[in-house]
Amino acid sequence: MAPAQEQFSDRPDGADGKDSAEGGSVPPAFRSAVDALQAARLRPELEVEATRPPQRLAPHAYALEAAVVQDEEDLADGRLVLLHDPAGHESWHGAFRLVTLVRAELEPEMASDPLLPEVCWSWLTGALEARGLSYGEAGGTVTLAGSHYFGTLGARRPATQIEIRASWTPREGRGGAPDTAAHLMAWGDLLCQIAGLPPSGPSDAAVVTLPQRRGPHVP
C-alpha cells in the first residue's frame, strides 16, 4: 500500500481534525483502526491513497480510494470509508461502519445476465467470509447502467457500468477496534474480482471473475 497522508475527520460536521488528530483527542480505537488500514498489504495491481472523508456521517471518518491498474489501464475503481461513533450507532449495531462504492465497466453481453447483480453481491460477502471476518448489518445495492452513443459520439461502442454500493459493521476486537486491515484486503479482493483479474492464490481458485476489460476512468 503506497504511503498516504492521513486525513481525519473528528468533528460532527466533517471538518478536518488535524489539530485534534495530532493532539490525541482521536479515540485510541479509531487511531488503531486507521493505523491498521495504512499498514495493510494489498495486491500490486491496486493503487491506493487517502482521500478527504465525507462530512456529517459520523464524528470520526477516514477514507481511501483505489483503482485496479494493469498495463496502465484502470479496470475498476472504488472508495472505502471507515466511520466511527464512540457512543455507538443504533442502525450500525456497533461503533464502527465500513461504507464502499465499487465500479467497473462491463462488456454489453455480460451485462445481460439476469443473475449478475446477485453474483456481484455474493462477491462482497464471499470476500469477507473468505478471510474469516465477522460482520453484521450488511446492506447495499448493485446497479447496472447502460450508455449508447449518438451523433458525433456514434462511433463508440455501447458501454455498461456496474456499481456496488454497500456498508457493513465490522466486529470489534481487542481494544475495541475491528481488524480493518483484513477488511481492506477483502475489499481489495472484491475490486480485483470485479476488474476481472485472476485469483491471487490457490485458496481463491474457486472464485469466478469477470473477463478482463477496459474499466472506467474517474473524472
N, C-alpha and C positions, 0 to 999 in steps of 0.2 A: 504494500500500500504506500503510495507516494506521500511524503511529508506534506502536511497541510496546516495552515494557521488555524488555531482554534477560533470559533465564533460562537459564543454563548449568548443565550437569551435568558436572563434570570429575572425578568420583570413581567408582570401580567400583560403589559401592552406590547411585549415582544421586542423592546428596545435592547440594543447591545448592552451586555453587562460586563464589559472588560474590567472595570474597576472592581466590581463585585467578585468576578471570577478570580482575579489576581489577589484580592484581599481576603479570600477564604469564605465568603458568605455562600458560595455554591455548596449545596449539600454534599457530604462525602460520598453518598451512594451515587449521585449523579456524576460527580467527578470521576469516580471509579468506572462507571459505565462508559463515559466518554473516553477515558484512557484506554479501555479495552477496545473500543472501536478503532482508535488510532494505531493500536498495536496489531490488529488483525492482519493475517497474511492471506492474500487473495490470488486468484489465477492471474498470470501475467497479461492476459488479454483485457483485463479490467483496469481502466483508468479512473481513479477515484480522487476526489478533492472535496474539502469542506466548502460549504456554501452558507449564505445567510439563512437562518432558520425562519420559519413562518411566524407571524405575530398572533398573539391572543389565543393560542391554542392551549397553552399550559404555562405555569410560572417559569419553567426551565425547558429549553429546547436546544437541540444540536442537529445539524443537517449535513448530509453528504449527497453528492450527485456523482453518477458514474456512467461510463459508456463502455460497451464491449467493442474493442477496436481490433481489427485484423486486416493486414495488408493495407493500412491507412484508411480503412472504411469503417464507419460506425454501423454496427449491426443491430445494436439495441442501446437504449439509454434509460436512465431512471433516477429516482431520488428516494432516499431513505431518511426519515426524520425520527429522532428519539425525543419523546416528550416525557416530562417528569413533573408530578404534582406530589410533594411530600405528604400532603394531607390525604392523598388517595382520591380517586375519582369514581363516582358511583357507576358510570357506564363502563369504565375500564375493568372494574373489579380488581384494582391494583394501583400502584403508584407510578408505573411506567407504561408507556404505549409506544409501539412502533407503527409508523404510517409510511406507506410506499406508493409510488407511481412507477410503473414499468411499461415501456412501449417498444414496439418493433414493427417493421414493415413486412408484410406477407406477400407471397405470390397470390394473385386473384383466385387461382384454382384451389389453393389451400384454404382460403377464407370461406369457401362454400361448404365446408364440412360442418354440419349442424352440431356436432359434438365438440367442436374446437373450444368454445368457452368453458365447458365443464372440464376438458382436459387441461386447459391452461390454469384454471383454479386449482386443480389437483397438483400441478407442478409446485405451487406455492406451499401448500400443506405438506406435500411429499418432501420438499426440500428441508422443511423444518423437522419433520419426523425422521428423515434420513440421518440427521445429525443428533438425534436423540433429545431434541429440545422440547420442553414442556411449555405450553402456551394456552391461552384461553381467549374467549370473546372475539374470535376471528370473524371478520366480515369484509365484504368488498364487492366490486363489480368487474366484469370482463366485457369490454366494449370493442366492437368491430366497426370501423368507419371506412367507407369506400370513397374514392375520388376518381372522377372521369374528367378528362381534359378536352377542351374545345377551342376553336379559333386558333390563335397563334400558338396555343399550347397543345394542339391536337396531336402532335407527333409523340407525345408522352404516352406511355403505357398506363392503363388503369392501375391504381395503387390501393391497397387496403392496409390499414394500420390496426394493430391490436394493442389494446391498452388495458393494463391491470391496475386497479386502484384497490388497496387493501390496508387493513390495520389489524393488529393483534396485541394482546397483552402478554409480554414475556414474563415467565415466572421468576420471582426474585430468589436469589441465592444468599450466600453468606455476606454479611454486611449490608443486606437489603438491596443489592444491585443484581440485575439479571446478567446472564452470560451474553453480553452484547456482541462480543467478538464472534461467537458461534452463530448468532442470529445474522450478523453481517455476512458471514461466509455462506450461510444458507441462502440469503438474499442474492449473493453473487452467483450461486449455483443457478438460481432462477433466471437471472439476467442472461447467463451464458446459455441456458437451455432454450429460452425464447429467442435467442440470437441464432440458434441452430448449430452451436458448437458441439463437438462430440464430448462424451463424458471425460472427466479428467482422470479417472482411476477405475480400477476393476470393480470397486464397490458400486459404481454408477452404471454398470454395463446394461442394466435393465431399463434405464431411463430412456424415454422416447423424446427426441428433439425434432424441431422443425428443420427442414433443409436450409442450408446457408443461403443468405440473400443479402442484398444491399439494404441497409437499415436507414432509419431517419436521422437527419442532422438537426440538432436542436438549434433554433434560431437565436 
